[in-house]
Amino acid sequence: MTATTFSSYDRRHDALAPASGRDIVRCLRSLPGFPGPGWWLLTAAVFGLNIASMTGSSTLLGRSVDFISGLAVPGFGSGREGFTVLLGVVGVLMFVELVTRPAAAYLMFSATRRLTVDLRRRCLAATLEAPIPDVLELGTGNVMTRLTKDIDTAYRAVQSIGTRFVVTALMFPFTFVALALISPWYLLLLILLPAIFAVPLKRTLTGLPVATNALSTAQARRNNMLLDTIRGLPTIRAFGVRGWATQRLERNSWDTVQREADRIPLFLRLIGTGYLAYGVLLAGAIALSTHLVAQGALTTGAASAAVVLVVRLEMHVFNVLIFTGEIQNALTALGRAVSLALLSDNAIDASAPDDCPESPEVRIEDLVFRYPGGAPIIDGLCLTLEAGTTTALVGASGAGKSTLAGLIAGLQRPASGTISIGRVDTSTVPDTWTARQVSLISQEVHLFSGTLREDLRMAAPDADDAALTAALTRVGLAPDSAGWQRWLPEGLDTLIGAGNDDLSPEVEQQISLARMVLVDPPVLIMDEATSEAGSDNARSLERAAQAVARGRTSLVVAHRLDQAVAADRIILMDHGVVVEDGSHRELLAVGGRYAELHARWSGSRNED
Ligand SMILES: Nc1ncnc2c1ncn2[C@@H]1O[C@H](COP(=O)(O)OP(=O)(O)OP(=O)(O)O)[C@@H](O)[C@H]1O
């Protein structure tokens, strides 16, 4: 195994925060669809031509005033003939402006469209490659938003304002070069610009994100509440609290509307400042032009050209102010998506050791774990699961059983300590290795939409129908069983998963167990895997689970004590600590808490 300086306890990349500008560029550049030098050159040339023709036509239109004064315009001569030629050139420049704008837009859109597809693919790949704790920390909703809405927001921003933004960004330098060519004195206006923009821009940059974030939070809260209400519909009906649910929703909807309204003054202030800024710029240009004409330093036509150039800046002054917010929004959204795309950087960069040839020992040493912001749930736990044995984990609710199961399966990242599988410290190997060695079955069974055969083949792509049927038989779902007859009328061709008839929870669990038989993992963890079963089916499902666990290193989070009785060893946990450890007989003989629990459980069963 290659030594690594990076353990899974250190994260290189915090996916909760949006990626930095540098990371965004790095990620976009690494996408296959990132445009090459040819595209950049062509796009720069098209944009350059567009702006040059705009500033050129403005300058010439201004200079045409000199013809009225009977003066000659350099390059065009004087009189009617000169004026006609100048108008012809202005016409050509306007035509070039007209043609190059859609061409620039096309170049931008085509490149962005490709990048959008690439980025979405990269995000999905990163989600699948990233350490599971990081993905779980982000949460399903967050991952979905980044994959869909955030990428769409960035794409729509490029579509709606991308071309105008580039034109605006280039208009200022081109206009000032044109003004400087008329007279260097116009560069004085350059000093005015930062003085005018600095304050409103700073206000926008600080105020808008805060207001936008507050709006997003309010929207997320409202959406969660909507989801919560729809999911809890039966309870709401049963308790007769429709009024309460409606009021709660109304309160949250109004809160969202209010947060939206909070942004309006910011935009209004922005537009007001824009008018003021532009007014000052235009007044400055007119005053300077008048002064230069009076001094005889410029012709009226040259001064008019300068004023026309500034007049054409009007829209762009407002664009700077308005686009700032939109660009910032789009960059934040892009940063969130890129942050997801970079999540795979957290995967351990080391070659994986060979898979465990047979069921290995699982050794836990000084394990410490806490949920974010909480006290340690597991604090210094040491435990060894002997190779090829079944260990049952019992304890009161909240003892930390599921947390420990998740830690061994690699779903959570410990704060410290080690979990070794067959002498391999799992914090030093890619978590795909751990996932291959340890399978976790929980109560939440996900069946993929399609035929039963397709679902099972995900666990063993090469398995033939006979192998699939044998796996189902091993977990009590043989073709002649009642479960098969009742729920799988088309056998392996039965359509299951989303969009098809719901199966009974027991059959779903059996299919999940059959997948485990096919995966054949060296270490198996079952958390609540059979607790859903009703009493009629509980025993057969229990037997199926025992059959799958037999011969492997297994950990069963036992919610009913009969699950524990059958295990080789029982561990009683309390507040993240092992308080009793031994076989069923040994623990009964000790007469401690397990014996007490067992006596209570046996008593309640006898009463039944
Ligand atoms: N996602 C979470 N965030 C914060 N705290 C959590 C989270 N999940 C569990 N906890 C807390 O961690 C502690 C251990 O929970 P855990 O689910 O591991 O216990 P358990 O023994 O499996 O309980 P049960 O038998 O009820 O499932 C509990 O106090 C629980 O409230």
The ligand as an SDF file (V2000), in Angstrom:
LIG
                    3D

 31 33  0  0  0  0  0  0  0  0999 V2000
  -27.5750   13.6780   12.6560 N   0  0  0  0  0  0  0  0  0  0  0  0
  -27.4700   13.8920   13.9670 C   0  0  0  0  0  0  0  0  0  0  0  0
  -27.1270   15.1010   14.4300 N   0  0  0  0  0  0  0  0  0  0  0  0
  -26.9940   15.3360   15.7560 C   0  0  0  0  0  0  0  0  0  0  0  0
  -27.1710   14.3980   16.7080 N   0  0  0  0  0  0  0  0  0  0  0  0
  -27.5140   13.1600   16.3130 C   0  0  0  0  0  0  0  0  0  0  0  0
  -27.6830   12.8360   14.9260 C   0  0  0  0  0  0  0  0  0  0  0  0
  -28.0160   11.5350   14.8280 N   0  0  0  0  0  0  0  0  0  0  0  0
  -28.0560   11.0570   16.1030 C   0  0  0  0  0  0  0  0  0  0  0  0
  -27.7560   12.0410   16.9890 N   0  0  0  0  0  0  0  0  0  0  0  0
  -27.6600   11.8930   18.4410 C   0  0  0  0  0  0  0  0  0  0  0  0
  -26.6140   10.9930   18.7390 O   0  0  0  0  0  0  0  0  0  0  0  0
  -26.9800   10.1510   19.8390 C   0  0  0  0  0  0  0  0  0  0  0  0
  -26.8120    8.7000   19.4250 C   0  0  0  0  0  0  0  0  0  0  0  0
  -27.7820    8.4370   18.4040 O   0  0  0  0  0  0  0  0  0  0  0  0
  -27.8810    7.0230   17.7020 P   0  0  0  0  0  0  0  0  0  0  0  0
  -28.9370    7.0850   16.6620 O   0  0  0  0  0  0  0  0  0  0  0  0
  -26.5350    6.5760   17.3200 O   0  0  0  0  0  0  0  0  0  0  0  0
  -28.3970    6.1300   18.9170 O   0  0  0  0  0  0  0  0  0  0  0  0
  -29.0320    4.6740   18.8530 P   0  0  0  0  0  0  0  0  0  0  0  0
  -28.4580    3.9460   20.0290 O   0  0  0  0  0  0  0  0  0  0  0  0
  -28.8520    4.0600   17.5270 O   0  0  0  0  0  0  0  0  0  0  0  0
  -30.5670    4.9990   19.1140 O   0  0  0  0  0  0  0  0  0  0  0  0
  -31.8590    4.2920   18.4600 P   0  0  0  0  0  0  0  0  0  0  0  0
  -31.9220    2.9140   19.0130 O   0  0  0  0  0  0  0  0  0  0  0  0
  -32.9770    5.1550   18.9390 O   0  0  0  0  0  0  0  0  0  0  0  0
  -31.6610    4.3590   16.9850 O   0  0  0  0  0  0  0  0  0  0  0  0
  -28.3940   10.5260   20.2230 C   0  0  0  0  0  0  0  0  0  0  0  0
  -28.3100   11.4060   21.3390 O   0  0  0  0  0  0  0  0  0  0  0  0
  -28.9210   11.2570   19.0010 C   0  0  0  0  0  0  0  0  0  0  0  0
  -29.8470   12.2570   19.4140 O   0  0  0  0  0  0  0  0  0  0  0  0
  1  2  1  0
  2  3  1  0
  2  7  2  0
  3  4  2  0
  4  5  1  0
  5  6  2  0
  6  7  1  0
  6 10  1  0
  7  8  1  0
  8  9  2  0
  9 10  1  0
 10 11  1  0
 11 12  1  0
 11 30  1  0
 12 13  1  0
 13 14  1  0
 13 28  1  0
 14 15  1  0
 15 16  1  0
 16 17  2  0
 16 18  1  0
 16 19  1  0
 19 20  1  0
 20 21  2  0
 20 22  1  0
 20 23  1  0
 23 24  1  0
 24 25  2  0
 24 26  1  0
 24 27  1  0
 28 29  1  0
 28 30  1  0
 30 31  1  0
M  END
$$$$
